[in-house]
Amino acid sequence: MNKTSLLFFTLLSFSISNAQVIDRFKANITDDSSVLLGWTVVSGKTCSDMGLEFADESYNFQTIHFIAGICGSDAEDLNYSFEHIDELSGRIHYRVRFNFDEFSDTISIVAPVKQSQPLWIYPQPAKRQLNIQLNRESIEATQLFIFELGGRLLFQSDLSRQNPIPMDVSSLLPGYYLIKLVSGSKQFNSRFIICD
């Protein structure tokens, strides 16, 4: 079981017809670097569609979780949660989107950089560009492989010394992918997500 520590907790409120909709919005980071997010839609308040958005230091927000249809309840507070599974590091930001064009306040947290990690892949999920940051103290990768989950090789390349390594992933369909870095006789495996 992962131990979690509360990094940031904030009360949010924004107005739809001058009434409070969000009671709580919080983010907890786990020992394995995923982020547990939770928020509550206040009893008697509803909205149409709700999305959770994520951004790295560039503040380029992308939807990482979407709830279609009516959100909230006339009868009771409704709690929502999502686990953002990623190898996150540095300052990251989250917000909740309601009714297509209204946003909660933004929660910002700092995920610790783990020097023992050989690589970081961000943003997650990605749309057009993916960055691969190597910990040059623990890995000197020379080759990169990308596979679909079924194991089919999609891409292979020799790596440059550039760090981070930007990759155009706009041709990949939405879904989960595996990445393998080879450094001499060592292999490092990870995964990434492509979204719409």
Helices and strands as residue ranges (DSSP letters): E 4-10, E 15-16, E 19-20, E 22-30, E 35-41, E 45-55, E 62-73, E 78-84, E 90-98, E 102-103, E 107-111, E 119-122, E 129-134, E 143-148, E 153-158, E 165-168, E 175-183, E 186-194
